[in-house]
Amino acid sequence: MAGLEIQREELAGQLTLRLMGTLDGRTAMLLRSSLEELGSREVVVDFTHLREFRDSAVAVLTHGLEDRKVQFRGLAGHHERMFRYFGLSTGSVTPPRAYYTPEEVLA
């Protein structure tokens, strides 16, 4: 059974939770508990090293994160959109790309 490993790294006062393995609904509960234990502390969640990231994890993670200081790193465009659908900003500096390009709309 695939699992999730959460590595905690603190550099210059910034706490990063680096995720490795599989993030699904079950393992997202583990991550959410880890975030809740940190209280109001600002944290960066790094998704870069995940082997698999299932959409069901997004629904679990967004519950309770609306008012927290959490930044996301290493999200694919699909998962950035999923978090936005659930009303959570990912802090992405790149503007979201339209689903259809103007050429596709005119066709």
C-alpha positions in Angstrom: 0.0 0.0 0.0 1.3 3.4 -1.0 1.7 6.0 1.7 2.7 9.6 2.4 6.0 10.7 3.9 6.1 14.3 5.3 9.5 15.7 5.8 9.7 18.8 8.0 12.4 21.4 7.1 13.0 24.7 8.8 15.3 27.2 7.2 15.7 30.9 8.3 12.4 30.6 10.3 10.4 29.3 7.4 8.8 25.9 7.9 8.4 23.7 4.9 6.5 20.4 4.8 7.9 18.3 1.9 5.6 15.6 0.7 6.7 12.3 -0.9 4.7 9.3 -2.0 1.0 9.3 -2.6 -1.5 11.9 -1.6 -5.1 10.7 -1.6 -8.1 11.1 0.6 -6.7 9.0 3.4 -3.2 10.4 3.5 -4.6 14.0 3.1 -6.1 13.5 6.5 -2.6 12.8 7.9 -1.4 16.0 6.3 -4.3 18.0 7.5 -3.7 16.8 11.1 0.0 17.8 10.7 -1.1 21.3 9.6 -3.6 21.6 12.5 -0.8 20.7 15.0 1.2 23.7 13.8 -1.5 26.1 14.9 -1.4 29.5 13.4 2.2 29.2 12.2 2.9 30.0 8.6 4.0 27.0 6.6 4.9 26.1 3.0 3.6 22.7 1.7 5.9 21.4 -1.1 4.1 19.0 -3.5 7.1 18.7 -5.9 8.2 15.2 -4.9 4.8 13.5 -4.9 4.6 10.3 -7.0 0.8 10.5 -7.1 -1.7 13.3 -6.2 -5.3 12.3 -6.4 -8.1 14.8 -6.7 -9.9 13.5 -3.6 -7.0 14.9 -1.5 -7.9 18.4 -2.5 -11.4 18.2 -1.0 -9.9 16.9 2.3 -7.1 19.5 2.4 -9.3 22.6 1.7 -11.5 21.9 4.7 -10.2 24.2 7.5 -7.4 25.8 5.5 -9.3 28.9 4.4 -8.1 31.0 7.3 -4.6 29.6 7.7 -1.3 30.9 6.4 -0.4 28.1 4.0 1.6 28.5 0.8 1.7 25.8 -1.8 4.8 24.9 -3.9 5.1 22.5 -6.8 1.5 22.2 -7.8 0.6 21.2 -11.3 -1.9 23.4 -13.1 -4.7 20.9 -12.7 -4.3 20.9 -8.9 -4.1 24.7 -8.7 -7.4 24.8 -10.5 -8.9 22.2 -8.2 -7.9 24.2 -5.1 -9.4 27.3 -6.7 -12.7 25.4 -7.4 -12.8 24.8 -3.7 -12.3 28.5 -3.0 -8.6 28.3 -1.8 -6.0 30.5 -3.3 -2.7 28.7 -4.0 -0.6 31.8 -4.1 0.5 31.1 -7.7 2.3 34.0 -9.3 1.4 32.9 -12.8 -2.1 33.9 -14.0 -4.5 31.1 -14.6 -4.7 30.1 -18.2 -8.2 30.1 -19.8 -9.5 26.6 -20.4 -10.1 27.4 -24.1 -7.9 29.6 -26.2 -9.5 32.4 -28.3 -8.8 30.3 -31.4 -10.7 27.4 -30.0 -13.7 29.5 -29.0 -13.9 31.0 -32.5 -13.7 27.6 -34.2 
